[in-house]
Amino acid sequence: MEKNHDWADQTSVEALKKSFEFHLKYSLADDHLSATKRDLYNSLALSVRDRLIKKWLQCQHSYYENDAKRVYYLSMEFLVGRLLNNSLINLGFYDEFCQALKELGYDMGELEEMEIEAGLGNGGLGRLASCFMESLATLGVPVWGYGIRYEFGIFFQKIINGFQVETADNWLRSGSPWEIPRPRFLYPVHFEGRVETSLNQKGEPEYKWVDTSRVVAMPFDIPVPGYKNQTVNNLRLWGARSDLELDLKLFNKGDYFEAMRDKHNTEIISKVLYPSDANRNGKKLRLKQEYFFVSASLQDIIRRFKKAHSDFSLFPEKVAIQMNDTHPALAVADLMRILIDEERLSWGQAWDITVKTFGFTNHTILPEALEKWPLDLMEELLPRHLQIIFKINDHLLKEVREKFPDDIERIRRMSLVEEGFSKSLRMAHLAIVGSHSLNGVAEIHSDILKKDVFKDFYDIYPERFNNKTNGITQRRWLKACNPGLSILINKTIGDGWVKDLTELQSLKQKKDDPGFRNKWRLVKRENKQKLAKLIQDRVGITVNQESIFDVHIKRFHEYKRQLLNILHCIILRNRLIKNPESVTGSYTKIFAGKAAPGYAMAKLIIKLANAIGEKVNYDPEIGDRLKIVFIPNYSVSVAEVIIPGSDLSEQISTAGMEASGTGNMKLALNGALTIGTLDGANVEILREVGEENIFIFGLTAEEVKKKKQENFDPRDIYLNNKEIKEAVDQIGNGFFSSESPELFQPITDYFFIQNDPYMVLADLESYIQSHEKAAKEFQDADSWTEKSILNTANMGFFSSDRSVAEYSKDVWGIDPANPLSSTTRLVNQES
């Protein structure tokens, strides 16, 4: 073995073999005789990481040397998925490593399956953040992601007797070869205490936050490579550590639990993503989590800035901070605290810097998702920040009074403090007023923010509002997850689409080519076989691979309307029993997604889907005409099997409720046709693919609003449509829950007592008709294949490369074509 390890950054097959064997022996103290598959995976991952690290160090040095402006992306979630495959593809030597492993007697696919996904996210918010990080690296934009290193993720979902059961997601049980601990960068994060006020020599007030409790934030870094370039950016995740690991005096007295109390109370902050906030302790923990990662991140950002600069007026020229939803909104108050209390800037200077530095991305219009924190809880945990927020509010309301004198209602609506029996702080309002940019994530979403949700703020700050439609990275969501289709596309139009997704437009020329359509169908058939195997392995159900694979893969929530799809399942079941000829073709209905642990209705809907599946899947009268499948513990790796094998993509949220969605983009990119409402990015997908290649149904956002104003009564639909009445009655009368007839009564109450708030019954007839149209289209293989090709070909707009280029230019003040000026050649040069 060479002593200088020159092979550690080489990519020849021989060098890769040496690297693999070196790590197996010297990093893992193992050999080929005793190594487990996990040992082999770790050796492989460390060998890949070696090749990331050299580029990573060179890239970070280039940022310092060129005094580059950096973007800091603050997000509570980063749903990164498996990193091995993505890293190999982006580094550009996947095939070489496959060959190296083959010569050593191992299979790449088997080792890839050993990777445990990081439990760092839940859904679209975290997956978007990961797509953005990858795209920013591919464009060569200097960026750091900041989040929390959750030891147990959100939860591992099991389905027991049809119910969701949550268990801890111990994803770190075997460690992670991708993360690099950085114990030299420890930051104190303070809570509680009190504020002392004194006057300085100029007679101006100065504030000290004293007598605080303290948590230590320790960073763990994960390298994020761009595609076949020299850029490797950084994802930094914070773990909570205690100042006092063990109180030895108490321990020696035999009080072992009390001796560990401080360690337990401190480190619980980074244990679980989104702990239930149904009680005060849960709220307190979630607020602590948000401030913990914001405080540590800002300290790190300012340390890096001060290495090269002492003049804080330059801060917005060198630093851009993007808040991914409202969770990091406390960063506004914390940066103000640092600039005023520690750096001794005036309020005016500090506020000017803060607003120029921050951008805010809103991801929801649902009132319950726009975070609010009890005022007394903020006063208990962050008393100095509350003072600052009050002063920000005073300045805001003064501005409102000047522009809208005597408009008391407007002042009440815009205040950062929501009055009432229990006062609370509106974190979205804090994020808006403290940022120079507020963007929605789809055209319809951004319009709703301006015209409805944040109209009052739009009236005062119209220049801050803009749209940045979400996107996805084609490197993971086509090249990596669908290699069969990627190879076919490469052979047909070349591989330029991997860096410029709009090049898929060239596929349009092949839509009428019988030979190409056959190849396209063959790829889809192979992908459906893989999905069918996953279903068989996970839930033991054999599905008809000639049926239409109709997928609904989303977090379970009432507005996402899994209930609408479930009602269609019941109606299909009833038709197949009574009159099989009335149903065109065969269906495999595939559900996957998690419900928040405290969300009783969403969990009951999961139970209902499984209960209907139990009734349908083993009924000989129905056979393989209809299967209803729930795949547990939905994750990125599960999505990477489901999405390529899908025929029909369910995007059926109530119009005006979904901010954007990215699952719709992933599925369409892989050739699935969308059935959906005019909601979120569906509107833009319709524009791109054409109305003849998508199945749009249901009320528009304006029609939903109008129906609610007109006191819509769902009983009118229930009483006037026999099929709908029968389906609803079967839910309520125990037909699917004979052992507990009243189990699903809350769902029928949802329709008639809560008045169907998300318009499920209002859209059901239109939804059924749209499905009937899709089922007939599916019988014509050539027509369906043509539509599938056109969906893929027209998805160029939805690359996250386009999204982050728009953020860079419009929000962060970075030219995406020239992010480092003098080092552009270094960072963007092909490997």
N, C-alpha and C positions, 0 to 999 in steps of 0.2 A: 504493500500500500504506500503510495507516494506520501512523503511527509508534508509537502507544501500544499497538498490538496488543490492543485490547479484545476482539477476536474470539477470542483464544487460549483462553478458557474458555467460549465460547458454543457452542451445539449446533445452531444453525440450519444449513440446508443451505448458505447463502451463507458463513457463518462457517467451516464445515468446509472448504469449497473454498479459502477464503483461507489457512487454516492449512496445508492440504496443499501449496498452491503456494509458500507462504513457505518451508516446510522443504525442498522440492525445490530451491529457488533458493539459500537462504542457509545451510541446514544441510548440504546435500549438494553445493552448487555445481554444480547441474545444471539442465536444462530439459527440456521435453516432447519436444524433437527427439532428444536423445541419451540420455535416461534409460533404463536397463534395468528389467526388472520388479522386480529386487531394489532398485533405487533407489526405485522407486515404492512398494514395500512399506515401505521404511525411512521414507519421507516420511509414509506413512499411520500407521505405528507411532508416530513422533514426535508427530504431530498428536493421537493418542489419549493419549499419555503426558502432553502438556501439560495435558489435562483431568483426568488423575489427580493431577498434582503439586499443583494448588491445593487439592484436597480432602485430599491427603496431608499437606500442611503444616498446614492448619487442624485436621485430626484429631490430629496429634501435639501441636500446641499445646494442644488441649483436654485431652489426657492430663496434660500438665504443670500446666495451670491448676487442674485438679481433683484433683491429687495422686492419680491413679488407680492402683490396683493393676494391675500388668502381668503377663501370662503370657509366659514365654520357652520356646519349644518347640525343644528340641535334637534334631536328627535328621541322621543321615549322608546321608539321601536326601530330595530334594524333586522328585518326578517331575511337573513343572508342566505339561508338554504345551505346545501352542501358546497364546500369551498374547493374541494380537490378538482373536480371536473372543470369548474369555471376558471380556476387558476391555470390549469394546463392548457385550456383552449386559448385564453388570453395571452399566455406566454408564448404560445405557438409551437409547442413540442408534445402535443398529446400523442400523436402517432409514434414518435420516437420512444416515449416512455412505455407505450403499449408493447412495442417490440422488445425493449429492454426487459420488461417483466416476463414476456413470453420466453425469452432466452434463459431466464432464471427459473422458469417453470411455474410462473404465476399468471393469473388472469386479471386484467385491469378491472373488468366489470365486477368481479367478486370482491375485490378490495374496495372499490368505490362504495359498495353496499355496506361496508363496515363503518362508514362515517356517520356519526350521530349529529343530527342537525342542531345548531345552536338555538336555544330557547330565548331568543331576543326580541320576539315580536308575536303578533296575533293575526294580523290580516293586511289589508291593503295599505295602511299607513306605513308599516314596517317594510313591506315589499317595495313600495315606491321609493322609500329612502335608500334601499339597497340598489335598486335600479339606477337611481340618480348618482350614487357614489361610483358605480361602475362606469356610467356614461361620462361623468366628469373626468375620471381617470383616462378614458379613451380620448376625450377631447384635449387632455393635457392641462386642465384647469386645476390650479393649486387648491385643494380642499381637504379639510379634516372633518370627519363625522364624530359627533359626541353623543354618547348614550350611557346606559347602565348595563353592567354585566350581571344580569339576573341569574342567580345560581340555579333556580328551579323553573325558569320560564314562566309561562302563564299557567298551564297545567297539561297533563297527558290525559287525553279523552278516551275513556272506555265506554262501551255500550253494554250495559247489563240489564237484561229483561226489557230492552228497548229504551231504557233511561240513560242519559248522559251521567257518567260518574267521573269526577275529577280526581286525579292522583298527581303527585308531584312529578314534574318533568326533570329528572335528575340527569340532565344532558352533560354535566361535567364530571360524572362519576368516574370516567376513565381519563379525565383531562382533555385538553384540546391542543393539538400540535400547532395550531395556527396562531394562537395568541402569545404575545410576548409581555410578561409582567415588567412593569417599570417602577420598582420600589423607590428609585431616587427622586421621583416626582410625586411626593405625597403632599396633599393639600388639606388643611383643616377646614371643616365646614361647621359653622356655628348655628346653634338654635337657642331659643328661649332667652333668658337674661333680661336686662333692662337697658335703657338709654340714658346716658348722662349728658347734660347740656351745659356748656360753658361758653364764655366769650373770649375771643382771641384779642390780640393787641389792637386790632382795628375796630373792636367792638362788635364783631360779627359772631353769630352763634356757631359753635362747633359741637359735633356729636360723637359720642363714644358708645359703642355697643359692648356692654360689660357683663360679667358674671354669667357667661353663656355655658351651655353644655357643648361638647365638641365631638365630632365624628371625623375620622380621617378617610379621605378619598384616595384610593390607589388605582393607577391606570393600568389597563391591559390593552395592548395594541394589536390590531389585525391589519396586515397589509392588503391593499385593494389595487390590483393591477389593471391598467388599461389594456385594450386589445392591440397586441403586436406593436407596442411602442415602448418608450423608455420610462413611462410614468407609472409609479406605484405610490398611491396616496395612502392615507392612514385613517383607520376607524379606531377611535380611542373610547374604551368603555370603562366606567368607574365601578370599582367594588368598594363597599363600605368596610372599614376596619376600625377597631377600637384602640384608643390610647392605652387602655388598661385591659390587656388580654386576660389577666388572672390576678385577683386580689389574694396574694399569698397569705396574708394575715388571717383572712376569713377561711381560706382553704385549710390552713393548719389547725384551725379550731374545729374543723369537721363540717363547716357550713359550705358544702361544695357548690350547691346551686346558687347561693348568694355570691359566692366568689366569682362566678361566671356571669352574673347579671349584666354588668356593663357591656361585656362582649356580645351577649345575646341581644340586648336592646339596641346596640349600635349596628350590628351586622345584619339585623333583620331588614334594614332599609333596602339592601340589594338582593334580597332572597327571591321575591316573586314579582312578576309583572302584573300591574293592575290588581292589587289586593282589593277585596270587596270593601266598598265604602258605605255599606248599609248602616254602620254605626260610627260613633265618634272616633274610636280607635282606628278604624279603617281609614276614615277621612284624614286623620292625623298622619298616618303612615304614608298615604299617597301624597299629601302635601310635602312631607319630609323628603320623599323620593324626588319630587320635582325640583325642590330647592337644592337638594344634594347634588344632582347632576349639573344644574345650572351654575351653582357656585363654583364647583370644581372646574368646570369648563371655562368660565370667565377668568378664573385665576390663571389657568394654563394659557389662555389666549393672551392675557395681558403680560405674563412672563415672557412669552415669545415676542410680543411687540416691543417690549422694553429692552430686549437684547440688542436691537438696532436703532431704537428711537427713544428720545426723552420728551419730545414735544407731542402732547396728546391731541393737538389740533390736527395732526397727521393721521390719527387713528382711523377715521372713516376712509381715508385714502389707501390704507394698508389692510383693513379688516372689514369684512362683510359677514354679518351673522344672520342666518336664516332660521326662523322659528317654524318648525314643522308642526303645525296646529298649535293649540293654546297651552299645551303642557309646559313648554319652556317660557311662558309669558313673564314669569318672575325675573327673567334675565333683564328686563327693562328696569325694574326697580333696583336690582342688584348692581348693574353697571352704574346707575346713578349713585348708589351708595359708595361704590369704590371710587368713582371720580370726585365726589364731593368730600367724603370723610377721610379717604386715604391719600388721594392725589391732590386734594385741596383746590379743586377747580370751583368756580362760582356755579350757582344753579344754572344760569343761562348758558355758560360754556358747556356744562355737563349735558344739558338737555339737547343742545344743538348736535353734539357728538353722538349722543344716544340715538336720536331719530335718524341721523344720516347713516348709522351703522346697521340698524336692524331692518329686516324684512320679515313679513308674516304671511304664511300660507294658511288659509282657512280650508278645512276639509269637511265641514258639515254645516247644515242649516238647522238641524234638530235642536230645539231649545235646551233639551236635557243634556246634550253633548257639548254645549258651550259652557265650559267650566266656570263654576262659582265656588268660592270658599267662604265658609262662615267667618264673619269679622272677628269674633272672639277667638277663633282658632288661629287666625293670622296674628292677632295681638299676642297670643301665648307663645307661638313659635318664632315669629319674625317681627318683633316690635319696631325695629328701626325701619324695616321695609314698609310697614304699615304707615309710618309717618310720611315716608317719601310718596307712597301712593296717594295719601290724602292731599299732599301738596300738588302732585300732578293733577288730581281731580279738581282742586281749586283753580288751577290755571285753565284747565279744559272748560269748566263751567263758566268762568269769566269770559272766555272766547265765545261760548255759545250765547251768553246773554248779550254780548256786543252785537252779534250777527242776527240774533232772533230775540229781541227784547220782549219781555212779558210772555214768552212761550214756556210756561211752567212745565207743561207735559213733556216737551222736548228735553228740557233740563233733566227731568226725572228719568226719561228713557236713556239718556246718554251718560248719566253719571256712572263713575266706576263703582259706586256703592249702590247696591239695590236695597231700597228701604223695605220695611215690612216688620212682621213680628220678630223675625230673626234676620238681622242685616247680613249681607254677603257682598263679596267683591267679584265683579264681573271681569274675568281674566281675558276674555276676547276683547273687551273694550280697552283694557290696559295694553294689549298687544297692538291694537290699531293705532292708538294715540301715540305710542312709543316707537312707531315704525314709519319709514318713508314710503313703504310699499305694502299694500295688501292685495293678495291675489287669490282668486278662486281657481279651481282646477278643471273646469270645463266651461264652455261658453254659457250654457244655460245657468250653471251654478253661479258664475260671476255676475250675470245679469240679476239673479235673485238677490245676491248680496247687495247690489247697488240699489235695487228697486224696493227691496223689502227688509231683509234681515238687518242690514247696516245702513239703511237709507239715510238716517240722521247724520251719520258720519260722512257718507258720500256727499251730502249737501254742503259740508264744511271742507272736506278734503278730497274733492273729486280726482285730483291729480295722483293721489296715492293708489287708486283702485285700478286693477288690471287683471287680465286673464292669462293663465299659463296652463293650457290643457296638459293633463298628465301624459306620461308615456311609459314604455317598457323597453328594456334592453333586448334587442334581437339576438345578442350573443347567447344569453341564457334561454330565452323563450322561443327560439327557433333552432339556432345552430346546435346548442347543447342538448335541449330536451327532445328534439325531433331530428335525429341525425339522418334518418331515411329521407325525409323531405328536403333537408338541407343539401344532401348529396344530389338529389334530383334537380334541385334549383341550380346548384353550382354547374352541373353538366349542361344545363339548358341556357343559362344567361351569365355564367361566371359567378364569382364570389364577392363582387363589389358591394352587394347589398349588406354584407356583414358590417360595413362601416357607413354605408349610405343606404338606408332602408328604402328610399324612394326608387332605387334601381329595380325593385320588385315589379314596378310598372311594366317592365319588358315581358313579364309572364302573360300579359293580356294577349299578346300575339299568338300564344299557344293554346288558348282556351278552346279553339275549334279543331285542334289537332287530335284525331282519334287515338293515335299512338301515345301522345303525351297524357291524354285523359286517362288512358288505361294504366299508365305508370303511376299517375296521381292516386287513382283508386287503389292500386296495389299497396302503395305506402300507407294509405288510410286503413286498409284491411289489416296490415301488419301491426299498426298501432292499436287497432281495436282488439287484436289478439292479445297484445300486452296488457291492455286495460282489463280484458276479460279474465286474464290470469291473475291480475291483482285482486279483482273482485272475488274470484274463487279462493285465493289464498287468504284474504282478509276476512271474508264473511261467509265463505262456503256456499255461494250461490253460483250456479251455472247459468250464463246468460246467452241469448241468441245473438250471435255476432252479425247476423244479417239485419237485425232490428236497428231502429234509429237510436243511437246513443244520445240521450237527452240529458244534459248535465246542468246541475244547479250547485255550484261550489262557492259558498260564501259564508261569512259569519252569519249565524242565525239571529235575525232581528225582525220585528214585525214589519218595518218599512221595506225590507228586502223581499218580503212576501213569499217565503217558502210555502205559506198557507195557500196561496193561489195555485201553486203547482200541485200541492197535495190534493186540493179539491178536484183538479183535473185528473189526478190519479184515480180518485174514487169514481168519478164519472166514467172514465175509461173502463174501470173494473165492472161497473154496473152494465155498461153497454155490451161488454164481452160476454157477460153472463146471460143477458136477455136476448141480444141480437148481435152475434159476432161479426156478421157481414157489415154492420154499421161502422165498424172501426177499420180504417185504412192502415194496412201494414202492421208492424209490431213495434213495441216500445221497450227500451230499457231506460228506466228513470233512475238517474244517479244523483244522490245527494251527498254532500260532504261539507263540514263546517262545525265550528264550536259555538256554544252559547255561553255568555258570561255566567260565572257560577251563581250569581245572585239574581239572574234574569229568569224568573219562574215561567213566564209565558213562552219564551224562546225554548226553554228546556222541555216544556210540554209539547211544543210543536215537533221537536226531535222525537219524542216518544210516539206522537201520532204517526209520523212518517214510518217509523219502525213497526208500529202496530198494523198499519195498512199493508206494509210489506209482508208481515207474517200471514195475513189473511190471503194475500194475492199469490205469493211466490210458490206456494205448495198446493194451489188449487188446480186439479187436473182439468177442470172445464176451461181454464184460462191458458194452461200450458205455458209455452214460451212466447205467447202474444204480448204479455206484459210482465215485467219484473221491476220491482221497486227496491233499490239498493241504497243503504247508507254506509259509506266507507268511514270508519272511525279515525280519529286523530289526524284530521286534515293538516297537511304540511306542504312545504315547497316541493319536496321530493315526490309526494303523492300527486301534487298538481302536475309535475313533470311527466307523469304517466297518463293522468286523466285528460289533460288538454290536447295532446296529439291524437288521442283516440276518440275525440268527441265529434259528433255530427251537428248537434244543435246546442246552442249556448243560451241559457236562461238568464236574461238581464231585465227582470220584471218588477223592479222597485216602483213604488208609487211616484208618478211624475212629479218632479220638483223636490224630491227627497234625497236622491243620491247625488253626492257632489260630482263624482266623475265615474269611478270604477276603473280598474285596470284589468280585471279578469275578462271583461268584454273584449279588450284589445288582444290579450294573449290567445284567447280562443279563436278570434277571427284571423289572427296572424297564422294560425295553424290550420286554417281552412274550415272551421266550423261556421255555420250560419247562425246569425243572432235572431232570437225571438225576444222582443223587448218593447218597452215603453219609450216615449220621447223624454228620456231622463238622462242626466249626466252626460257622459261622452257618447251615449247611443246616438244623440242628435248629430254629432260630428261623424260617427261611423256611417250613419245613413247618408250623409252628404258625400262621403268618400266612396262608398261601395255602390251606391245607387239603390233606389227603393225596390227594384226588382230582385235584389240580392240580399234582402233582409226582411224579416217579418215583424212589422210594427203594429201594435195594437193599443187600445185603451185610451183613457182620458189624457189630455195634455195637462201641464201644470196649471194653466189658467182655468181649465175646466174643473180640475180638482178643487181649486180655490173657490170657484163659483158654486159648486155643489155643496161645499161645507157652509157657505154663506146662505144657501137656500135650504139648510136643514135637511140634507139628504137622508132618506129613510130606507135602509137596506131591506126592510120587510117587504117593500113593494117588489123587489127582485125575487126575494125568497118565495113569496106567495104566487108569483106569476110565471115561474119557471119550474116545471115539475122535476127536472133533473137536478137542478141546484137545490131545491127543497129536500129531495131525497138524500143528496150527499150531506147536506148540513144536518139533517135529522139523524143520519147514521153516525155522525160524530157525536151528537148530543145524547143519543139513546143507548149508548153502550154497545153498538154493533161491532166496534173495533176494540172494545174493552169489556168483554162479558164478565170477567172476574171483578171488575170495578166499574159498574155502568155509568157512574157520575164522573169518572176520571177526566173526561174531556169537556165537561160542562163549562169550564171557564172559557173555552174557545167559542162555544155558541153564545155565551154571555158577551164575548168580545164583539160579535156581530150585532147583537140586538140591544144590549144594555150600554155598551160603549159606543154603539152606533157606527161600527165598522170604520174606525178612524183612518185606516190606510186604504180604503176603497177597494177591498178585495172583491166583494160581491159586485160592486159597481163595474169592475173590469172583467169579471169572469166570463161573461158571454163572448165578449170580443176576443178574449184570450183563447177560448175554446175554438172559435172560428179560425183564428190565426194558426193554431195547432193543426187543424184539419187541412188547411192550405199547405202547411209544411209537410205533413204526412203524405199528401198527394204528390207534391214536388219530389219527395224522396224516392218515390217509386220509379221516376224517370232518371236513371243513373247518369245519363249524359248531361241532362239539364242540371242536376244537382252538382255534378262534378264541375261544370262550367261556373256555377255560382261559387263553389268552394274556391276555385282558382282565382276568381275575381276578388273574393274577400281577401285572400292573401296578397294579391297583387296591389291592392289599394290601401294597404296598411302603412305605407311609408310615413305618413304624417304622425303616426303614433309611436315613433321611436323616442325613447327618453333622451337620446342624443339631441333631438330637436328641442325638447322641453328645456334641458339644462343650458343649451345655447341661448335660448330666450331669456332665462333667468340671468345668465352671465352678462348679457348685453344690456338688458332693460333694468335689472334690479341691482346687480352687484358691480356694475361698471367695469366689466372685464370683457375684452374683445375675444370671443371664443375662437376666432381664427388666429389669434396671436396672443395667447394668454400670458406668455412670459417675455414677450418681445425678443431680447437677445438670445434667449435659450429655447426659442420655439423649435429650432432645428434639433437640439438635443432631445427635447421631450417628445416630439412627434415623429422622430425619425423611425422608419421601419426597422425592426430587429433583423 
